[in-house]
Amino acid sequence: MTETVLTDPFGRRIEYVRVSVTDRCDLRCFYCMPRGFRDFEEPEDWLSFTEIERVMAAFARLGTRRIRLTGGEPLVRRDLPVLARRLSALPGVDDISMSTNATRLARSADELFAAGVRRINVSLDSLKPEVFKEITGGKLEKVLDGLMAAKAAGFRPIKINMVVLGGINEDEVEDVVEFCLEHGFTLRFIETMPMGDTGRQATGHYVDLQQVKARLARRFELLPGMMPGGGPARYVQVAGSDLHIGFITPISQHFCATCNRVRLSVDGTIYTCLGNEHKLELRPRLRAGCSDTEIEDAIHEAIALKPERHEFKENPDKIVRFMSMTGG
């Protein structure tokens, strides 16, 4: 049997879909969503679990192997383990992961693991309660409780995502490395991106991660590293440990040539690039009764729109939607 491969106009194999199950979040990270924001999608406009399953089954038939559940905060969506179980049962899908802020993870970690989620990424921008509250508006204790519950449930790897912000948390870089060494977590540093007004405001705190990497190299011996997964991080490994540190650098060192992913938003829109407006709206077709073949045709149509690269540096004002609207 010939393997099905979904390829974009630039020869990149698309095998990874990030599925947003909600645009809502219980935190307000200032680089992602305004503190007073309430203009969310209405629940009747969200794709149902059955609609998400149909779309992802079509992606799987076309060669998708990796699915990541995202938001907003995905655990805001009721009964998320039910969806995870359904997606993990799809023929051809061999990796279900989730991005979360972990505030609600303590009470659902075991159920998610049983449903087939094996890898999680947790946003953690500070280990100082007061700084964490400044960035997110939330309580650090809930996130740490969620992380420990995930560790106990058996998730591997658990990746910590830290957006490095000059003048706010940049001084904690080494502390977060030590935290991950202690708990056996993987660590990824992320540069700020000009996504919507909030993202553009945060670029005033932009830190070039090449400088962070050089700084870490003065304290730790860093070796070339590799990690399984479909994401864009470039990894090093701390010598004498299992700690891998990834650097996600959309601004200083873009990774568009190896982009293997698209995003499905909660309202059924396929976004082909974070830094461009190329998209295809699936929900109207789904609710008009389209066939499975027509869904596959629409996916091919969307992938044909995927641009060669983003324009964050050349055109930072281009993207008006917030990250939470696109899907993390």
Secondary structure, 3 states (H helix, E strand, C coil): CCCCCCECCCCCECCEEEEECCCCCCCCCCCCCCCCCCCCCCHHHCCCHHHHHHHHHHHHHCCCCEEEEECCCHHHCCCHHHHHHHHHCCCCCCEEEEEECCCCCCCCHHHHHHCCCCEEEEECCCCCHHHHHHHHCCCHHHHHHHHHHHHHHCCCCEEEEEECCCCCCHHHHHHHHHHHHHHCCEEEEECCCCCHHHHHHHHHHCCCHHHHHHHHHCCCCEEECCCCCCCCCEEEEECCCCCEEEEECCCCCCCHHHCCEEEECCCCEEECCCCCCCEEECHHHHHCCCCHHHHHHHHHHHHCCCCCCCCCCCCCCCCCCCHHHHCC
